[in-house]
Amino acid sequence: MGDSTGADKTIKPIAKSATGPSWYAKDVEETAFGSGKEINVKGNGDDLFDAVVVAQDGDVIVLSAGSYNVRKTLKINKTLTIKANAEAVVTFERGTLFEISDGGSLAVENLVIDGQNSPDSSGNTLVRTQKCGMSQNYRFVMINSVVKNLNINHSFHFFESGKGAFANLIELKGNTFSNITGDLLRLDKEIEDLGIYNAE
């Protein structure tokens, strides 16, 4: 076989943005974790909350060693990584620490997350998606972290998906879980016979 077989060597790939009608938006590639800038946090839970608010898509929030008591739910509406290079203990006073909302994806690395300060009520959840209305798929990753004391009351879950939310990726690697009264993963909100589900 010679050069006369196969595709013409002069053919060049066409960018996706150059195809189809101009008025039809093309799918945007998902933002890679850790592709943005680093934001260093050396303070308390309010500093962590403020860092989440100002962070841009792909940014990495790096916690210094210490304790962080978070008083408000951290709303994740962008691709965000929260990690520590030394022991950082995160506690929280709301029924949920992280809420992944539309457009959000979350990676957590090397954190100690303790539920000891959470409200004394049933059905608390460490991580959840927004309860309904998500149109974009999300990713959730937790690596080399410690999760403990999700036992302030019964049915304290680690992760819960809302109705209509779909995970492209849920990855849990190298973590330690202890004292949890609820479920590790709750991906059961789609109960109609519509071919819709929370994760593959």
C-alpha positions in Angstrom: 0.0 0.0 0.0 1.3 3.4 -0.8 0.2 7.0 -0.4 -2.8 6.5 -2.6 -4.7 4.7 0.2 -6.5 6.2 3.1 -7.7 9.8 3.7 -6.2 12.6 1.7 -3.1 13.9 3.6 -4.2 17.5 3.0 -7.4 17.2 5.1 -7.3 19.3 8.2 -9.5 18.9 11.3 -12.3 21.4 11.7 -12.8 23.1 15.0 -16.2 22.4 16.6 -16.9 26.1 16.8 -16.7 26.3 13.0 -19.5 23.7 12.5 -23.3 24.1 12.5 -25.3 27.3 12.7 -23.8 30.2 14.5 -26.9 30.7 16.7 -26.7 27.2 18.2 -24.3 27.1 21.2 -21.7 24.3 21.1 -21.1 22.1 24.1 -18.4 23.6 26.3 -15.7 21.2 27.5 -15.7 20.6 31.3 -13.1 22.6 33.2 -10.3 20.4 34.6 -9.8 20.3 38.4 -6.8 22.3 39.4 -6.6 24.3 36.1 -7.0 27.7 37.7 -5.1 29.7 40.3 -4.4 28.8 43.9 -6.1 30.7 46.7 -4.4 30.3 50.1 -6.7 30.5 53.2 -5.1 31.1 56.6 -8.0 31.7 58.9 -11.4 30.4 59.9 -14.5 29.0 58.4 -15.7 32.5 57.2 -12.4 32.9 55.3 -13.1 29.6 53.6 -16.6 30.6 52.7 -15.4 33.9 51.3 -12.7 32.1 49.2 -15.4 29.8 47.7 -17.5 32.9 46.7 -14.6 34.7 45.0 -12.9 31.7 43.4 -13.1 31.3 39.6 -13.8 28.2 37.6 -10.9 25.7 38.0 -9.4 27.4 41.0 -7.8 25.6 44.0 -8.4 26.7 47.6 -5.5 25.6 49.8 -6.1 25.5 53.5 -3.3 26.1 56.0 -3.0 23.8 59.0 -5.7 24.6 61.6 -9.4 24.4 62.3 -12.1 25.8 60.2 -15.7 26.0 61.5 -18.0 26.8 58.6 -21.2 28.6 59.6 -22.9 28.7 56.2 -23.3 26.1 53.5 -20.6 26.3 50.8 -22.4 26.6 47.5 -20.3 25.1 44.7 -21.4 26.5 41.3 -18.1 26.2 39.5 -15.3 23.6 39.2 -13.5 23.9 42.5 -10.8 22.0 44.4 -10.5 22.4 48.2 -7.4 20.8 49.7 -4.8 21.0 52.5 -1.1 20.4 52.5 -1.0 20.1 56.3 -3.7 18.9 58.7 -6.8 21.1 58.3 -9.9 20.1 60.3 -13.2 21.4 58.9 -16.4 21.4 61.0 -19.8 22.9 60.0 -22.9 24.3 61.7 -25.4 23.7 59.0 -27.2 20.5 57.9 -24.9 20.5 54.8 -21.3 21.5 54.3 -21.1 21.4 50.5 -24.0 21.9 48.0 -23.1 21.3 44.4 -25.4 23.5 42.3 -25.8 23.8 38.5 -22.5 24.2 36.8 -20.5 23.1 39.9 -18.1 20.2 40.4 -16.1 19.6 43.6 -12.8 17.9 44.4 -11.7 17.6 48.1 -8.2 16.4 49.0 -6.4 15.8 52.3 -9.0 17.3 54.5 -10.3 16.1 57.9 -14.1 16.8 58.0 -15.8 16.4 61.3 -19.6 16.6 61.8 -19.5 17.2 65.5 -20.8 20.8 65.2 -23.7 20.0 62.8 -27.3 20.6 63.9 -28.9 17.9 66.1 -31.5 16.9 63.5 -32.1 13.9 61.3 -31.2 13.9 57.6 -28.1 16.0 57.7 -25.8 15.5 54.7 -22.1 16.3 54.3 -22.3 16.8 50.5 -25.4 17.2 48.4 -26.4 18.5 45.0 -29.1 21.1 44.8 -32.5 19.5 45.3 -33.9 20.0 41.8 -33.3 22.0 38.6 -29.8 20.9 37.6 -29.3 21.0 33.8 -25.6 20.4 33.8 -23.8 17.2 34.9 -21.4 17.4 37.8 -18.3 15.6 39.2 -17.4 14.9 42.8 -14.0 13.7 43.9 -12.7 13.0 47.4 -9.1 11.9 47.9 -7.0 11.0 51.0 -9.5 12.6 53.4 -11.0 11.7 56.7 -14.7 11.9 57.4 -15.9 11.4 60.9 -18.7 11.9 63.4 -21.6 12.1 61.0 -23.7 10.8 63.9 -25.1 13.8 65.7 -28.6 12.2 64.9 -29.9 9.4 62.8 -29.7 9.4 58.9 -26.7 11.6 58.7 -25.6 10.9 55.1 -22.2 11.5 53.4 -23.5 12.3 49.9 -27.0 12.7 48.5 -28.1 13.5 45.0 -31.1 15.7 44.3 -33.8 14.8 41.8 -32.7 15.6 38.2 -29.0 15.7 39.0 -26.6 13.4 37.1 -23.0 12.6 38.1 -20.5 12.3 35.3 -18.0 11.1 37.9 -18.0 10.2 41.6 -14.6 9.2 42.8 -13.7 8.3 46.4 -10.0 7.2 46.8 -7.8 6.7 49.9 -10.4 8.1 52.4 -11.3 7.0 55.9 -14.9 7.1 57.1 -16.1 6.5 60.7 -19.2 7.1 62.8 -21.8 7.6 60.1 -25.5 6.9 60.9 -26.8 7.4 57.4 -25.8 6.2 53.9 -22.5 6.7 52.2 -24.0 7.4 48.8 -27.7 8.2 48.1 -28.3 8.2 44.4 -32.0 7.0 44.4 -34.1 10.1 43.8 -35.2 9.1 40.3 -38.1 6.7 40.9 -40.3 7.3 37.8 -40.1 5.0 34.8 -38.6 7.7 32.6 -35.1 6.4 31.9 -33.7 9.1 34.2 -31.2 8.3 36.9 -28.6 10.0 39.2 -25.4 8.2 38.2 -24.3 5.5 35.7 
